[in-house]
């Protein structure tokens, strides 16, 4: 994921994050394949399907979640979904030019990224471990 971010930084005119944000759509057009790779890394980093191996450890007892109850269980999922919110903000800042003066458009794109990440769980099957090793 860091290598993908470095690709965007190297394609921008400066290493300043605010100047990267001002590039906007021009970076998305130039780096569209990098954006697709970013989306795959985004799914893997947030442990969403098809990369959610931690939850698939033991389907009968819900994987690692059986160890926690009440507040601990809630904090795990709050952390997971707040990571999705944070990654959507980073995605908008890197590829769509951040909020700037187009706050409504920025919020809409963040909503679309969040929806993409959340709805992938129902659309993609989980990989087997040997297929993941082949992917890497």
N, C-alpha and C positions, 0 to 999 in steps of 0.2 A: 504494500500500500504506500509506503514511503517512496519507493522508486517511481510509482505512478505520480505522486505529488511532485517529486523532483523533475519529472518530465514536463509537467505543466509549468513549474518555476523556470526551467531552462528555456521553454518556448516563449516566456514572457519577456518584456524588455528590461525588467529590473527584478531584483530579489525582494523588493518591497511588496508586502501582501496587499496594500491598498492599490498599487499599480496593477497587480494581477487582477484584482477585482474590477478595475476599470476596463480591462480588455474585453470582458463579457463574451458576447456571442462569437466574436472572431476566434477566441481560443477554442470554443466548442466546435466550430466548423473545421478548424485546422486539426484538432485532436479528437476526432469523433471515435476512432478506434481505441484511443487511450481512455476515453470516457466509458466505453463498453467494458474495458478491462477494470476500470475503477468500480463499475457496478458489481462485477464479480468479486472484487476484493471487498467491497462494502458488505456483500452478503456473507462472505467468509469471516470477516472481522466481527460482525454482529451475531455470529452463530445462528444464522437463519438457514432455512432449507435452501439448497440441498447440503449444506455444510454443518448441520446441527447434530454432530456426533455425540456431544455430551448428553443431550436429552435422549438419544437413541441407545444408550448403554444397556438399559434394561427396560423394555417397554412395559412390562407388567407392573413395575413399581415407580414409573416416571423418572427413571435415571437418578441424577443427583438430588432431585427435589424431595425425595423421601426423607432425606436427612434433616430437613428444615420444616418448621411449622410456624404458623402465625406470622410474626413480624419478619423473621428471617426469610421466609418464603416470599413475602410481599416485597422486601428490599431487593431480592434477586431480580424480580421482574421489573421493578421500578428502575433499577440500574440498566437492565437490558433495553427497555424502551427509551430511557433517556439517552443511551448511546445511539439509538436510531435517530433521535431528534438532533443530537450533536453532529452526527455524520451527514444528515441532510443539510444542515447549515454549512458545513465544510464543502459539500458538493456544490451548493449554490454559489458559494464564494469563489471556488476554483474555476468552475466551468461556465457560470452564467453571470458573473460580474457582481455578485453580492446584492445587497439591498439598494444602495445608492438612492436615487430619487424614484425608483420604481418599486415601492414597498409592496404593493398589491401583487405584482408579477413575481417578486421574490417569494412572497408567502405562498402563492399558488404553486410555484415550482418546488418549494420545500414540501408542500402537501403531497404533490405527485411523487416525489422521491420517497417520502414516508409510506405512501400507499403502495408503491412498488415493492418496498422491502417487506411490508407486512403481508401483502397478498401473495407473495412468492411462496409462502409456507403451504398454501393450499394448491398451488399450481405445479410445483416441482417435487418429484420424489426424493427421498434421501439416498445419497450415494452409499455404496459399501466401502469399507476401509481400503480394500485393495484397489478399487477404482480411484479413490482419492490419491493414493500413492502414485498411480499411473498418471494422474492429472498433474501432480507436482513435478 
